[in-house]
Amino acid sequence: MRLDELAPNEGATKRRKRKGRGHAAGQGKTAGRGTKGQKSRAGSGGNLYRQGGNLPFYRRLPFMRGEGFTPPNQVKYNEVNLHHLSRYPAGSEITPELLADEKLIRKPKNPVVVLGHGKVEVPLKLKVHRITKSAREKIEAAGGSVEIINPAAE
């Protein structure tokens, strides 16, 4: 086999239509464009910025807010404050599953962050995805411990 012998399979390619070459060619006169109107003319279609009377996209941009510019990959955390954890007895192991069972978090599939609002009087054992510095200090001052769970491992 040589390069000059290569050819596509039988029926794999079609000949292109030669439009506007007379009636006998099958695509003569209007060449499949219909009659009259913007799309029948040569060079039709307008330009990139023309949007049929609407305010063009590049002029609308400064006014667009909100959903169009929300970062798509941001992580949404379930927030739990320390005053929510004060109801648990000493030595309790607090996990995202326990918080979901107690209805303290809305979406169990999202990671959990513990915030430092409130007091903790008893030692607790926390297993959460994230914790603030002040919350960690308060829990460790009460004799508890904090273990950070890797959200990618779950």
N, C-alpha and C positions, 0 to 999 in steps of 0.2 A: 504494500500500500504506500502510495506517495501523496504528497500534499495536493498535487493537481488532480488526484482521483477522488478527493473528498467531496461529498455532495450531501445535502439534506435528504432525509427519507422521502419517499414518494408521497406526495400529498401534504407534506409538512409545511410547505410555503405556498403563498398565493401571490399572484401578480397584483400590483397596485392598480387602483382605478385611475385612469387618465381622465380627469374631469374637465368639462368644458371643451371637448374636442368634436362637437357635432352630435346630431341626433343618432346617428348610426352607432356611436360609441356607447349609448345607453345613459350617459351622464352629461348630455349636451345642454345647451341653452342656459338654464339656471344652475346647473351643476349640483343638484341636490340641496340647494340653499332655500328653495321656495321662492316666492316672489316678494319683492320690496321689503322694506324694514331694515333696521340697523344691522341685523345679522346677515343680511344678504349682500351687504356692501363689502368691497375690498378693504382690508385693514380694520375690520370691525372689532368690537370687544372692549373699546375704551382702554383706559390704562389702569394701573395698579391702585391708584388713589380714587378712582371714580366708583361710587357705590350707588348709582341710580337715584340720586337725590338725598340719600341718607347723609348724615354728618360723617365724613370720612374717618376711618379708624384712627389715623395718626392725629386727628384733631380731637377725638374723644378721649384719648389716653390720659391727659392730665386730670380728668374728672372721674376716672374709674377708681373705685376704692373697694376695700373689703375682700370678698371671696376670691376675686381674680388675683390678689396679691398675698394670700395667706400661704405661708410655706407648706408645701404638701407633705414633707417628711417629718414635721415636728412631732415630738412625743407628748401625748396628753396623759398626765398623771392623775391618779386618784389621790386627793389630798386628805390626810388624816392629821388632826391636831392632837397634842398631848392630852388635852382635857377630855378627849374621847376615850383615851386609854386608861383613865383613872378608875374606871369601873371594874377593871380586871383585878383578881386577887394576886398576892405576891407570888412570884416565880412562874407566872403564866407565860406560855410561849405564844407570841402573837405573830401570825402569818397572814399573807393576803387571803388565803382560803377562809381562815377564821373571821377576818374582817368582812368578807363577802357573805358568810353565813349570818353574821350579826347585822347585815344591811348597813354597814358603815361606809362601804364604797359602792359607787353606782355601777361601774363597768368592771367586772372581775378580770377581763382580758387585758385591761390597761395596767401598767405598773403602779406601785404604791409609793408615795413620798410622805414622810412624817415631818410635820412642821412643829415649831417650838412654842405654840401658843398654849398656855396652861401649865399645870404643875403635875409632877409624878411623885407620889409619896412612897410607893412600894417598888421593889426591884422587879423588872420585867425583862423578858428575853425576846427581843424583836428580830424578825427576819423580814426585811423590806428591801425594795429596790433602790431607794434613796432616802437620805435623812439630812436635815439641816444641821449645821454646827451647833446651834443653841439647843436643839432637841436632843442631840447626842450627849451634850454636856449634862443636861438635866437627868437623862436616863442613867448615865454612868455615875452621877453624883448620888442617885438613889440606890446604887448597887446593882443596877441592871446591866445588860449587855446588848450590843447591836451587831447583827450579821447582815452584810449586804448581799442580796441575791442578784445574780447576773440575769437581766431580763432576756438576753439572747439564748440562755441555756434552757429556758422553759418552753 
